[in-house]
Amino acid sequence: MSTQAPAGAKYCCKCSKDVTHQQRMKDTEGRYWCPDCSKKDEAKKMEHAGAVCKGCGEAFSKPQLTWIGGLPYCKPCMTSRFAVKKTFLGRVWSQLKGE
C-alpha cells in the first residue's frame, strides 16, 4: 500500500495540514503555509525584530528597547534621558505624600 500524497496535493510545511483546496501561502522556497501557521510565524518574527534607538541611533533587538510615545529607546538612553524626570517626579510624589 502506498503512503504517497495524491498528485497535486499541497500540505502546510509546518503542521502538515492539507491546504490543496483552501487559502494558503507559498514562501520563496516553494513551501506551502496554512494561514494559521503563517500568522504564528509572522508574530514570532515581529517578536524578535528590533529597531533603532531614537536616542543614540544604535540598532537593538526588541527586548533591549523600551517604547515611550511610540519611540524606541535603549537602556542607556533611558537612564540618561529620563533619569532627571524620574528623580523630579519622585521628589514631587514624596512631597505630595508628606514624606
C-alpha positions, -999 to +999 in steps of 0.1 A: +000+000+000+014+034-010+015+063+015+024+089-011+002+120-014-021+123-044-006+142-073-012+179-069-018+177-032-005+207-011+004+205+026+015+231+051+052+228+057+047+234+095+016+215+106+011+192+075-025+203+071-039+196+036-043+231+020-050+218-015-085+234-017-080+261+009-064+295+012-027+291+015+006+310+011+038+300-006+072+310+006+103+318-015+114+282-013+081+269-028+067+255+005+031+260+014+018+275+046-017+274+061-030+308+073-027+299+110+010+288+107+018+318+086+003+342+112+022+324+140+054+327+120+049+364+114+042+370+151+074+352+160+094+373+136+079+405+149+087+394+185+124+392+177+126+421+153+144+451+166+145+488+160+169+518+161+171+537+194+159+573+189+184+585+215+217+571+202+209+557+167+222+522+175+202+491+165+189+468+193+166+438+195+131+443+207+137+430+243+165+456+247+142+485+239+116+505+259+089+523+239+079+557+250+054+577+230+058+552+202+096+557+200+122+531+210+149+538+235+178+516+247+185+512+284+215+536+285+195+563+267+165+557+290+188+562+320+204+593+308+175+609+291+147+602+316+166+600+349+161+637+356+124+635+350+121+603+371+141+619+400+120+651+398+087+632+397+100+610+427+106+642+447+072+656+438+055+624+447+073+623+481+062+659+488+026+651+479+027+621+502+041+643+530+074+625+534 
